[in-house]
Amino acid sequence: MNEPLAIHTAATVAGIPSGACVTYIVECADGTLYTGWTNDLPKRIRAHNDGRGARYTRTRRPVRPVYAEIWSDKQAAMSRECHIKQMSRAEKRRLILGKEITTVHDDTE
């Protein structure tokens, strides 16, 4: 897997265009974090907040985007989602705050 094309924090995530393959983290109303991937981040955030998103977020609304990485393709975004979901909460917080130096591993080797 390559490096992400771009990394966005909460302040810049609103500028991600639809059609981009994105791995994202949202913070739920109860303070928990949810990680997913999409090719239309604004639409996906609306779906989460309308109760049509992931089952996990349905009872934890509203959600707000706190982190996103743009990838060149769907497979890369999905692979990164899996990698982030394996992180501890502390590791995710460091990622969100930009304090993690990330090395993205190629799982195909």
ChimeraX attribute file (.defattr): number of C-alpha atoms within 10 A of each C-alpha:
attribute: neighborCount
match mode: 1-to-1
recipient: residues
	/A:1	16
	/A:2	11
	/A:3	16
	/A:4	18
	/A:5	11
	/A:6	12
	/A:7	19
	/A:8	19
	/A:9	18
	/A:10	15
	/A:11	10
	/A:12	13
	/A:13	18
	/A:14	13
	/A:15	10
	/A:16	19
	/A:17	14
	/A:18	14
	/A:19	10
	/A:20	18
	/A:21	24
	/A:22	32
	/A:23	27
	/A:24	26
	/A:25	26
	/A:26	22
	/A:27	19
	/A:28	22
	/A:29	14
	/A:30	12
	/A:31	10
	/A:32	12
	/A:33	20
	/A:34	17
	/A:35	20
	/A:36	20
	/A:37	23
	/A:38	20
	/A:39	19
	/A:40	15
	/A:41	25
	/A:42	16
	/A:43	13
	/A:44	18
	/A:45	19
	/A:46	15
	/A:47	15
	/A:48	23
	/A:49	20
	/A:50	14
	/A:51	16
	/A:52	13
	/A:53	15
	/A:54	15
	/A:55	10
	/A:56	13
	/A:57	24
	/A:58	17
	/A:59	14
	/A:60	17
	/A:61	16
	/A:62	18
	/A:63	23
	/A:64	17
	/A:65	23
	/A:66	20
	/A:67	25
	/A:68	26
	/A:69	23
	/A:70	24
	/A:71	23
	/A:72	16
	/A:73	13
	/A:74	17
	/A:75	12
	/A:76	21
	/A:77	25
	/A:78	18
	/A:79	17
	/A:80	26
	/A:81	19
	/A:82	15
	/A:83	14
	/A:84	20
	/A:85	15
	/A:86	11
	/A:87	12
	/A:88	10
	/A:89	13
	/A:90	9
	/A:91	14
	/A:92	20
	/A:93	16
	/A:94	13
	/A:95	18
	/A:96	18
	/A:97	13
	/A:98	14
	/A:99	11
	/A:100	12
	/A:101	8
	/A:102	9
	/A:103	9
	/A:104	13
	/A:105	13
	/A:106	11
	/A:107	8
	/A:108	5
	/A:109	4
